[in-house]
């Protein structure tokens, strides 16, 4: 007998009791992004601004862009950037998604 986690579709076995895996749930947050454009119109995110835990504004500088991909979901084009930044002394990886239809940026943690 299997138990499927709703968020990540990881499989855990059910024996006497349900065991839960330690998984991270991805969260989408709206962010403001400063972007650089080249002559062909390609976007390069430079820094992003988001609201922290205590309602303060946090500015994060994008150190590296590891990967860029474009996909189409339900007729909407989404540009996904896998980025890396130094946050509190540690290199953290995250995804920035640009929704072309409504020109909005979302951060996936």
ROSE-4610 file (N, C-alpha, C; in Angstrom, 1 decimal, always signed):
// ROSE-4610
residu = [X/X/X/X/X/X/X/X/X/X/X/X/X/X/X/X/X/X/X/X/X/X/X/X/X/X/X/X/X/X/X/X/X/X/X/X/X/X/X/X/X/X/X/X/X/X/X/X/X/X/X/X/X/X/X/X/X/X/X/X/X/X/X/X/X/X/X/X/X/X/X/X/X/X/X/X/X/X/X/X/X/X/X/X/X/X/X/X/X/X/X/X/X/X/X/X/X/X/X/X/X/X/X/X/X/X/X/X/X/X/X/X/X/X/X/X/X/X/X/X/X/X/X/X/X/X/X/X/X/X/X/X/X/X/X/X/X/X/X/X/X/X/X/X/X/X/X/X/X/X/X/X/X/X/X/X/X/X/X/X/X/X/X/X/X/X/X/X/X/X/X/X/X/X/X/X/X/X/X/X/X/X/X/X/X/X/X/X/X/X/X/X/X/X/X/X/X/X/X/X/X/X/X/X/X/X/X/X/X/X/X/X/X/X/X/X/X/X/X/X/X/X/X/X/X/X/X/X/X/X/X/X/X/X/X/X/X/X/X/X/X/X/X/X/X/X/X/X/X/X/X/X/X/X/X/X/X/X/X/X/X/X/X/X/X/X/X/X/X/X/X/X/X/X/X/X/X/X/X/X/X/X/X/X/X/X/X/X/X/X/X/X/X/X/X/X/X/X/X/X/X/X/X/X/X/X/X/X/X/X/X/X/X/X/X/X/X/X/X/X/X/X/X/X/X/X/X]
num = [1/1/1/2/2/2/3/3/3/4/4/4/5/5/5/6/6/6/7/7/7/8/8/8/9/9/9/10/10/10/11/11/11/12/12/12/13/13/13/14/14/14/15/15/15/16/16/16/17/17/17/18/18/18/19/19/19/20/20/20/21/21/21/22/22/22/23/23/23/24/24/24/25/25/25/26/26/26/27/27/27/28/28/28/29/29/29/30/30/30/31/31/31/32/32/32/33/33/33/34/34/34/35/35/35/36/36/36/37/37/37/38/38/38/39/39/39/40/40/40/41/41/41/42/42/42/43/43/43/44/44/44/45/45/45/46/46/46/47/47/47/48/48/48/49/49/49/50/50/50/51/51/51/52/52/52/53/53/53/54/54/54/55/55/55/56/56/56/57/57/57/58/58/58/59/59/59/60/60/60/61/61/61/62/62/62/63/63/63/64/64/64/65/65/65/66/66/66/67/67/67/68/68/68/69/69/69/70/70/70/71/71/71/72/72/72/73/73/73/74/74/74/75/75/75/76/76/76/77/77/77/78/78/78/79/79/79/80/80/80/81/81/81/82/82/82/83/83/83/84/84/84/85/85/85/86/86/86/87/87/87/88/88/88/89/89/89/90/90/90/91/91/91/92/92/92/93/93/93/94/94/94/95/95/95/96/96/96/97/97/97/98/98/98/99/99/99/100/100/100/101/101/101/102/102/102/103/103/103/104/104/104/105/105/105/106/106/106/107/107/107/108/108/108/109/109/109]
x = [+0.8/+0.0/+0.9/+0.6/+1.3/+0.5/+1.3/+0.7/+1.4/+0.6/+1.2/+1.1/+2.2/+2.1/+1.6/+0.7/+0.0/+1.0/+1.9/+2.8/+3.9/+4.5/+5.7/+5.6/+4.5/+4.3/+5.4/+5.9/+6.9/+6.1/+6.6/+5.9/+6.5/+5.7/+6.1/+5.3/+5.9/+5.2/+4.4/+3.2/+2.4/+2.5/+3.0/+3.1/+2.1/+2.6/+1.8/+1.2/+2.0/+1.6/+2.2/+1.7/+2.1/+3.4/+4.5/+5.7/+5.8/+6.2/+6.3/+7.7/+8.0/+9.3/+9.5/+10.8/+11.1/+11.3/+10.3/+10.4/+10.2/+10.7/+10.5/+9.3/+8.4/+7.3/+7.6/+7.5/+7.9/+6.7/+7.1/+6.2/+6.5/+5.4/+5.5/+5.3/+6.2/+6.0/+6.2/+5.3/+5.5/+6.7/+7.5/+8.7/+8.9/+9.6/+10.0/+11.4/+11.7/+13.0/+13.5/+14.8/+15.5/+16.2/+15.9/+16.4/+17.2/+18.2/+19.0/+18.6/+18.6/+18.2/+19.4/+19.6/+20.7/+20.0/+20.7/+20.2/+19.1/+19.2/+18.2/+17.0/+17.0/+15.8/+15.8/+17.0/+17.1/+17.2/+16.5/+16.4/+17.5/+18.1/+19.0/+18.7/+18.1/+17.8/+19.0/+19.0/+20.2/+19.9/+18.8/+18.5/+17.0/+16.6/+15.1/+14.8/+13.6/+13.1/+11.9/+12.0/+10.8/+10.6/+9.5/+9.1/+9.5/+10.3/+10.8/+9.7/+10.2/+9.3/+8.7/+9.5/+8.9/+8.5/+8.0/+7.5/+8.5/+9.8/+10.8/+11.2/+11.6/+12.0/+13.4/+13.6/+14.9/+15.3/+16.6/+17.1/+18.2/+18.0/+19.0/+19.6/+20.9/+21.6/+21.8/+21.5/+21.7/+23.2/+23.8/+25.2/+25.4/+24.7/+24.9/+23.5/+23.4/+22.3/+22.7/+22.2/+22.7/+22.0/+20.7/+20.0/+18.8/+18.5/+17.3/+16.5/+15.2/+14.4/+13.0/+12.4/+11.1/+10.1/+8.9/+7.9/+6.6/+5.7/+4.3/+3.3/+2.6/+1.6/+0.2/-0.7/-2.1/-2.1/-1.2/-1.2/-0.4/+0.2/+1.0/+2.5/+3.3/+4.7/+5.3/+6.2/+6.9/+8.4/+9.1/+10.6/+11.1/+11.8/+12.3/+13.8/+14.3/+15.7/+16.1/+17.1/+17.6/+18.8/+18.7/+19.7/+20.4/+21.5/+22.2/+22.6/+22.4/+22.8/+23.4/+24.1/+24.7/+23.7/+23.1/+22.2/+22.6/+22.9/+23.3/+24.6/+25.5/+26.8/+26.8/+25.6/+25.5/+25.0/+25.5/+25.0/+23.7/+22.7/+21.3/+20.9/+20.2/+19.7/+18.1/+17.6/+16.2/+15.8/+14.5/+14.0/+13.2/+13.5/+12.7/+11.9/+10.6/+9.7/+9.1/+9.2/+8.6/+7.4/+6.2/+5.0/+4.8/+4.9/+4.9/+3.5/+2.4/+1.1/+0.8/+1.1/+0.8/+2.1/+3.3/+4.5/+4.8/+4.7/+4.9/+6.0/+6.7/+7.8/+7.4/+7.8/+7.5/+8.7/+8.9/+10.1/+9.6/+10.3/+10.0/+11.1/+10.7/+11.7/+11.6]
y = [-1.2/+0.0/+1.2/+2.2/+3.4/+4.6/+5.6/+6.9/+8.0/+8.8/+9.8/+11.2/+11.9/+13.2/+14.2/+15.0/+15.9/+16.8/+17.4/+18.5/+18.0/+16.9/+16.5/+15.2/+14.5/+13.2/+12.2/+12.3/+11.3/+10.2/+9.0/+7.8/+7.3/+7.1/+6.6/+5.3/+4.4/+3.1/+3.2/+2.6/+2.5/+1.1/+1.1/-0.2/-0.2/+0.0/+0.2/+1.6/+2.5/+3.9/+4.7/+5.8/+6.6/+7.3/+7.1/+7.8/+8.9/+10.1/+11.3/+11.5/+11.8/+12.2/+13.6/+14.0/+15.4/+16.0/+16.7/+17.3/+18.8/+19.5/+21.0/+21.2/+22.0/+22.4/+23.7/+23.7/+24.9/+25.9/+27.2/+28.3/+29.3/+29.8/+30.9/+32.3/+33.2/+34.5/+35.6/+36.6/+37.7/+38.5/+38.9/+39.7/+40.8/+41.8/+42.8/+42.5/+42.6/+42.2/+43.3/+43.6/+44.5/+43.7/+44.0/+43.1/+43.9/+43.3/+43.9/+43.2/+44.0/+43.5/+43.7/+42.7/+42.9/+43.4/+43.5/+44.0/+43.1/+41.8/+40.8/+40.7/+41.4/+41.4/+40.3/+39.6/+38.6/+39.2/+38.6/+39.2/+38.5/+39.3/+38.8/+39.5/+38.7/+39.3/+39.7/+40.9/+41.4/+41.4/+41.8/+41.8/+41.7/+41.2/+41.1/+41.7/+42.1/+42.7/+41.9/+41.5/+40.7/+41.2/+40.8/+41.2/+40.0/+40.4/+39.4/+38.9/+38.2/+37.6/+38.7/+39.7/+40.8/+42.0/+41.8/+42.8/+43.8/+43.5/+44.4/+44.0/+45.0/+44.8/+44.2/+43.1/+42.5/+42.5/+43.0/+43.1/+42.0/+41.1/+40.0/+40.3/+40.3/+40.4/+39.0/+38.8/+37.6/+37.4/+36.4/+36.2/+35.4/+34.3/+33.4/+33.0/+32.9/+32.3/+30.9/+29.9/+28.5/+28.0/+28.3/+27.7/+28.6/+28.6/+29.4/+28.4/+28.4/+27.6/+28.3/+27.9/+28.5/+27.3/+27.4/+26.4/+27.1/+26.3/+26.8/+25.9/+26.6/+25.8/+26.5/+25.8/+26.3/+27.6/+27.7/+28.8/+30.0/+29.8/+30.9/+30.6/+31.5/+31.2/+31.7/+30.8/+31.1/+30.9/+31.9/+31.8/+31.5/+30.5/+30.0/+30.2/+30.9/+31.1/+30.5/+29.5/+28.9/+29.8/+30.4/+31.4/+31.0/+31.7/+31.4/+32.8/+32.9/+34.2/+33.8/+34.8/+34.6/+35.3/+34.5/+35.0/+34.6/+35.6/+35.3/+34.5/+34.7/+34.0/+32.6/+32.2/+30.9/+31.1/+30.2/+30.2/+29.5/+30.1/+29.5/+29.5/+28.4/+28.3/+28.5/+29.1/+29.4/+29.5/+29.6/+29.8/+31.1/+31.8/+33.0/+32.7/+32.9/+32.7/+34.0/+34.2/+35.4/+34.9/+35.4/+35.1/+36.2/+35.8/+36.8/+37.4/+36.7/+37.2/+38.4/+38.4/+39.5/+40.2/+39.9/+40.5/+40.5/+39.4/+39.3/+38.3/+38.5/+37.7/+37.0/+35.7/+34.9/+34.2/+34.1/+33.4/+32.1/+31.0/+29.7/+29.3/+29.0/+28.7/+27.2]
z = [+0.0/+0.0/+0.0/-0.8/-0.9/-0.5/-0.1/+0.2/-0.6/-1.4/-2.2/-1.6/-1.4/-0.9/-2.0/-1.7/-2.6/-3.3/-2.6/-3.1/-4.0/-3.6/-4.4/-5.0/-4.8/-5.4/-5.1/-3.8/-3.3/-2.7/-2.9/-2.4/-1.1/-0.1/+1.2/+1.4/+2.1/+2.4/+3.7/+3.7/+4.8/+5.4/+6.6/+7.3/+8.5/+9.7/+10.9/+11.0/+10.6/+10.7/+9.5/+9.2/+8.0/+8.4/+7.6/+7.7/+6.7/+7.2/+6.3/+6.0/+4.7/+4.3/+4.6/+4.8/+5.0/+3.6/+3.1/+1.8/+1.9/+1.0/+0.9/-0.1/+0.4/-0.5/-1.2/-2.5/-3.2/-3.1/-2.9/-2.7/-3.8/-4.4/-5.4/-4.7/-4.8/-4.3/-5.4/-5.4/-6.3/-5.9/-6.8/-6.6/-7.6/-7.3/-8.2/-8.7/-10.0/-10.5/-11.4/-11.2/-12.1/-13.1/-14.4/-15.5/-16.5/-17.0/-18.1/-19.4/-20.5/-21.8/-22.8/-23.7/-24.7/-26.0/-27.1/-28.3/-28.9/-28.7/-29.2/-28.4/-27.2/-26.4/-25.3/-25.1/-24.1/-22.7/-21.8/-20.4/-19.5/-18.6/-17.6/-16.3/-15.3/-14.0/-13.3/-12.7/-12.0/-10.5/-10.0/-8.6/-8.4/-7.2/-7.0/-5.6/-5.4/-4.2/-3.7/-2.5/-1.9/-0.5/+0.1/+1.4/+2.3/+3.4/+4.3/+5.4/+6.4/+7.4/+8.3/+8.6/+9.4/+8.6/+7.4/+6.5/+6.1/+6.1/+5.6/+4.2/+3.4/+2.0/+2.0/+1.3/+1.1/-0.3/-0.6/-1.9/-2.1/-3.1/-3.4/-4.7/-4.8/-6.0/-6.6/-7.9/-8.6/-8.9/-8.4/-8.6/-9.9/-10.1/-11.3/-11.8/-13.2/-13.8/-14.3/-13.7/-14.0/-15.2/-15.4/-16.6/-16.9/-18.2/-18.7/-19.6/-19.4/-20.2/-20.4/-21.5/-21.9/-22.1/-21.5/-21.7/-21.9/-22.5/-22.7/-21.9/-21.0/-20.2/-20.4/-21.0/-21.2/-22.0/-23.0/-23.9/-23.4/-22.2/-21.6/-21.6/-22.1/-22.2/-20.8/-20.3/-19.0/-19.2/-18.9/-18.9/-17.5/-17.4/-16.1/-16.0/-15.0/-14.7/-13.4/-13.5/-12.3/-11.9/-10.7/-10.3/-9.0/-8.7/-7.5/-6.9/-5.6/-4.9/-3.5/-3.0/-1.7/-0.7/+0.2/+1.1/+2.5/+3.4/+4.7/+4.8/+3.8/+3.8/+3.1/+2.6/+1.9/+0.5/-0.4/-1.8/-1.8/-2.3/-2.3/-3.8/-4.2/-5.5/-5.5/-6.5/-6.6/-8.0/-8.3/-9.6/-9.7/-10.8/-11.1/-12.3/-12.3/-13.5/-13.9/-15.3/-15.9/-16.7/-16.4/-17.1/-18.2/-19.5/-20.5/-20.7/-20.5/-20.8/-19.9/-18.6/-17.7/-17.2/-17.7/-17.4/-15.9/-15.2/-13.8/-13.5/-12.4/-12.0/-10.7/-10.6/-9.4/-9.0/-7.7/-7.1/-6.6/-7.0/-6.5/-5.5/-4.3/-3.2/-3.0]
